[in-house]
């Protein structure tokens, strides 16, 4: 059986083959060159330049404030550090909701200016024609359903979506519509695991879960969350693979101590 190491460059075709072969897809976020380079070297499949940079990089409460120019700026830095992974970029709030033509132009601008491999849009049926227009121009589009952070003021909270029968049926329907519109993959955020399983089995394109259980074709987390850098964020779906906040704080304390006590730099560290 093939493994993730067999793929030298991740593309939409690679991801489709991964689903058909039962190879799970790994994804994380990055907003800078060094992080992207390290994730790529570690073998990550997808690097998402997420609008989550509004929260974890800029300190905003929601993803809404981040702009097109900021997304492009960060993506340029990310793509310079990546050889293997597929880089996907979130289209920020109000870059695709106004009308299809504006969404098309903004998606084209992202691809032209950043060397990214695709864009991501939130929503189902309501963005289907936008997805169709963008994909017909040769731009890969990833969908995003369930909890969609750009709609947080409409939802009123970050609670799980798709728990009632009506909303669950709409999510299944939306997934099929996005597939028909040409999306190459769909992120499923914070929905019941059984619903995610149903969606995953009902479409031929890969699903990438975040807080959506084990049955998705892949998983994504926000990198500062899984590395334990974001100490104020503790959702049940985030597993800490390190506690880097503690490591960084201690390292800085050691540096401050050495500077104050005239232990740094040493003669060997001087010219």
C-alpha positions as CSV (number, residue, x, y, z in Angstrom):
1,X,0.0,0.0,0.0
2,X,1.2,3.5,-0.8
3,X,2.2,5.9,2.0
4,X,2.3,9.6,2.3
5,X,6.0,9.6,1.6
6,X,5.4,8.4,-2.0
7,X,4.2,11.8,-3.1
8,X,6.9,14.2,-4.0
9,X,4.6,17.1,-4.7
10,X,1.0,17.4,-3.3
11,X,-1.6,18.4,-5.9
12,X,-5.3,18.1,-6.2
13,X,-4.8,14.8,-7.9
14,X,-2.6,13.6,-5.1
15,X,-5.3,14.4,-2.6
16,X,-8.0,12.6,-4.7
17,X,-5.7,9.5,-4.9
18,X,-5.1,9.7,-1.2
19,X,-8.8,9.4,-0.6
20,X,-9.3,6.5,-3.0
21,X,-6.3,4.7,-1.4
22,X,-7.3,5.4,2.1
23,X,-4.2,7.5,2.9
24,X,-5.1,10.1,5.5
25,X,-4.3,13.7,4.6
26,X,-2.4,16.0,7.1
27,X,-2.9,19.7,7.1
28,X,-1.7,22.6,9.3
29,X,-1.7,26.4,9.1
30,X,1.3,28.7,8.5
31,X,1.7,32.4,8.1
32,X,5.4,32.9,7.8
33,X,8.5,31.5,5.9
34,X,10.2,29.6,8.7
35,X,7.1,27.8,10.0
36,X,6.1,26.8,6.5
37,X,9.6,25.5,5.7
38,X,9.6,23.4,8.9
39,X,6.1,22.0,8.2
40,X,7.1,21.1,4.7
41,X,10.3,19.4,5.8
42,X,8.2,17.4,8.4
43,X,6.0,16.0,5.6
44,X,2.8,17.9,5.9
45,X,0.5,17.5,2.9
46,X,-1.5,20.8,3.0
47,X,-0.4,24.2,4.4
48,X,-3.3,26.5,4.8
49,X,-2.6,30.2,5.0
50,X,-5.7,30.6,7.1
51,X,-7.6,33.8,8.0
52,X,-7.0,32.5,11.5
53,X,-3.9,34.7,11.3
54,X,-6.3,37.4,12.3
55,X,-6.6,35.7,15.7
56,X,-3.3,34.1,16.4
57,X,-1.0,36.5,14.5
58,X,-2.8,39.8,14.7
59,X,-4.6,39.3,18.1
60,X,-8.1,40.0,16.8
61,X,-11.2,38.3,18.3
62,X,-12.5,37.1,15.0
63,X,-11.2,36.4,11.5
64,X,-13.2,39.2,10.0
65,X,-10.6,42.1,10.1
66,X,-7.9,40.4,8.0
67,X,-7.6,41.9,4.4
68,X,-6.8,40.6,1.0
69,X,-3.5,42.5,1.0
70,X,-2.6,40.9,4.4
71,X,-3.5,37.4,3.1
72,X,-1.3,37.9,0.0
73,X,1.6,39.2,2.1
74,X,1.6,36.2,4.4
75,X,1.1,33.7,1.5
76,X,4.1,35.1,-0.4
77,X,6.3,34.4,2.7
78,X,4.8,30.9,3.1
79,X,5.2,29.7,-0.5
80,X,8.9,30.7,-0.5
81,X,9.5,28.0,2.2
82,X,7.5,25.2,0.6
83,X,8.7,22.5,-1.9
84,X,6.3,19.6,-1.4
85,X,3.1,20.6,0.4
86,X,0.1,22.2,-1.4
87,X,-0.4,25.7,-0.2
88,X,-4.1,26.8,0.1
89,X,-5.2,30.3,0.9
90,X,-8.3,31.5,2.8
91,X,-10.2,34.1,0.8
92,X,-10.9,36.7,3.6
93,X,-14.2,38.1,4.6
94,X,-15.9,40.2,1.9
95,X,-13.4,39.2,-0.8
96,X,-15.9,36.8,-2.4
97,X,-19.3,37.5,-0.8
98,X,-20.2,40.7,-2.7
99,X,-20.5,39.2,-6.2
100,X,-19.1,36.4,-8.4
101,X,-17.0,38.7,-10.6
102,X,-15.2,40.3,-7.6
103,X,-14.6,36.9,-6.1
104,X,-13.2,35.6,-9.4
105,X,-10.8,38.6,-9.6
106,X,-9.7,38.2,-6.0
107,X,-9.0,34.5,-6.4
108,X,-7.0,35.2,-9.5
109,X,-5.0,37.9,-7.7
110,X,-4.1,35.5,-5.0
111,X,-2.9,32.8,-7.4
112,X,-1.0,35.3,-9.6
113,X,0.7,37.1,-6.8
114,X,1.5,34.3,-4.3
115,X,2.3,31.1,-6.2
116,X,-0.3,29.3,-4.1
117,X,-1.9,26.0,-5.1
118,X,-5.5,27.0,-4.4
119,X,-8.0,29.1,-2.5
120,X,-10.6,28.3,0.2
121,X,-14.1,29.7,0.6
122,X,-16.6,29.3,3.4
123,X,-20.2,28.2,2.6
124,X,-22.2,25.7,0.7
125,X,-25.0,26.2,-1.8
126,X,-24.8,30.0,-1.5
127,X,-21.2,30.1,-2.9
128,X,-21.6,27.3,-5.5
129,X,-21.8,29.5,-8.5
130,X,-18.7,31.4,-7.3
131,X,-16.9,28.1,-6.9
132,X,-17.9,27.1,-10.3
133,X,-16.7,30.3,-11.9
134,X,-13.3,30.2,-10.2
135,X,-12.7,26.5,-10.9
136,X,-13.7,26.8,-14.5
137,X,-10.8,29.3,-14.8
138,X,-8.4,26.6,-13.5
139,X,-8.1,27.8,-9.9
140,X,-8.5,24.9,-7.4
141,X,-11.1,25.7,-4.7
142,X,-11.4,24.1,-1.3
143,X,-14.8,24.4,0.4
144,X,-15.5,24.9,4.1
145,X,-18.7,24.0,5.9
146,X,-20.1,23.4,9.4
147,X,-18.8,26.1,11.7
148,X,-17.7,28.9,9.4
149,X,-15.8,31.5,11.4
150,X,-16.6,34.3,8.9
151,X,-20.3,33.9,9.8
152,X,-19.7,34.0,13.6
153,X,-21.9,37.0,14.1
154,X,-24.7,35.2,12.4
155,X,-24.2,32.0,14.4
156,X,-23.8,33.9,17.7
157,X,-21.3,31.4,19.1
158,X,-18.6,28.9,18.3
159,X,-20.8,25.9,19.2
160,X,-20.8,22.8,17.0
161,X,-23.0,22.9,13.9
162,X,-25.1,20.2,12.3
163,X,-26.5,18.8,15.5
164,X,-30.2,19.2,14.5
165,X,-31.6,17.1,11.6
166,X,-32.4,20.0,9.3
167,X,-28.9,21.6,9.5
168,X,-27.3,18.2,9.1
169,X,-29.3,17.5,5.9
170,X,-28.3,20.9,4.6
171,X,-24.6,20.2,5.2
172,X,-24.8,16.9,3.3
173,X,-26.6,18.6,0.5
174,X,-24.1,21.5,0.4
175,X,-21.2,19.1,0.3
176,X,-22.6,17.4,-2.8
177,X,-23.3,20.8,-4.4
178,X,-19.7,22.0,-3.8
179,X,-18.4,18.8,-5.4
180,X,-20.6,19.4,-8.4
181,X,-19.4,23.0,-8.6
182,X,-15.8,21.8,-8.9
183,X,-14.3,22.0,-5.4
184,X,-11.4,19.6,-4.9
185,X,-11.8,19.2,-1.2
186,X,-14.0,20.4,1.7
187,X,-13.1,21.4,5.3
188,X,-15.6,20.2,7.8
189,X,-15.4,22.2,11.0
190,X,-16.9,21.3,14.4
191,X,-19.7,19.0,13.3
192,X,-20.7,15.6,14.8
193,X,-18.4,12.8,13.9
194,X,-21.2,10.7,12.5
195,X,-22.3,13.5,10.2
196,X,-18.8,14.0,9.0
197,X,-18.6,10.3,8.2
198,X,-21.8,10.5,6.2
199,X,-20.6,13.5,4.3
200,X,-17.2,11.9,3.6
201,X,-18.9,8.8,2.3
202,X,-21.3,10.7,0.1
203,X,-18.8,12.6,-2.0
204,X,-15.7,11.6,-4.0
205,X,-13.5,14.5,-3.0
206,X,-11.6,14.5,0.2
207,X,-12.9,16.0,3.5
208,X,-10.5,17.6,5.9
209,X,-11.8,17.7,9.5
210,X,-11.2,20.0,12.4
211,X,-13.3,19.0,15.4
212,X,-15.2,16.7,13.1
213,X,-14.0,13.3,14.3
214,X,-11.9,10.5,12.9
215,X,-13.8,9.6,9.7
216,X,-12.8,12.5,7.6
217,X,-10.2,11.9,4.8
218,X,-7.7,14.2,6.6
219,X,-7.3,16.5,9.6
220,X,-6.2,20.1,10.1
221,X,-5.3,22.1,13.1
222,X,-4.0,25.7,13.7
223,X,-0.3,25.2,14.2
224,X,0.1,27.5,17.2
225,X,-2.7,25.6,18.9
226,X,-1.2,22.1,18.4
227,X,2.3,23.3,19.4
228,X,1.0,24.7,22.7
229,X,1.8,28.3,21.9
230,X,-1.8,29.5,22.2
231,X,-2.2,28.9,26.0
232,X,-5.6,30.7,26.2
233,X,-7.4,28.4,23.7
234,X,-8.4,24.9,24.9
235,X,-11.1,23.4,22.6
236,X,-11.6,19.6,23.0
237,X,-10.5,18.9,19.4
238,X,-7.0,20.4,19.8
239,X,-4.3,17.9,20.8
240,X,-1.1,19.5,22.1
241,X,1.9,17.8,20.5
242,X,4.3,20.1,22.3
243,X,4.2,22.8,25.0
244,X,6.3,25.4,23.2
245,X,4.9,28.4,25.2
246,X,6.7,27.0,28.3
247,X,9.8,26.3,26.3
248,X,9.9,29.9,24.8
249,X,9.2,31.6,28.1
250,X,12.0,29.7,29.9
251,X,14.4,30.3,27.0
252,X,13.7,34.1,27.1
253,X,14.1,34.1,30.9
254,X,17.5,32.4,30.5
255,X,18.5,35.0,27.9
256,X,17.4,37.9,30.1
257,X,19.3,36.4,33.0
258,X,22.5,35.9,31.0
259,X,22.3,39.5,29.6
260,X,21.7,41.0,33.0
261,X,24.5,39.0,34.6
262,X,26.9,39.8,31.8
263,X,27.1,36.1,30.8
264,X,26.1,36.8,27.2
265,X,27.9,37.2,24.8
266,X,31.0,35.3,25.8
267,X,34.4,35.8,24.2
268,X,33.7,32.9,21.9
269,X,30.5,34.6,20.7
270,X,32.3,37.9,20.0
271,X,34.3,39.1,17.0
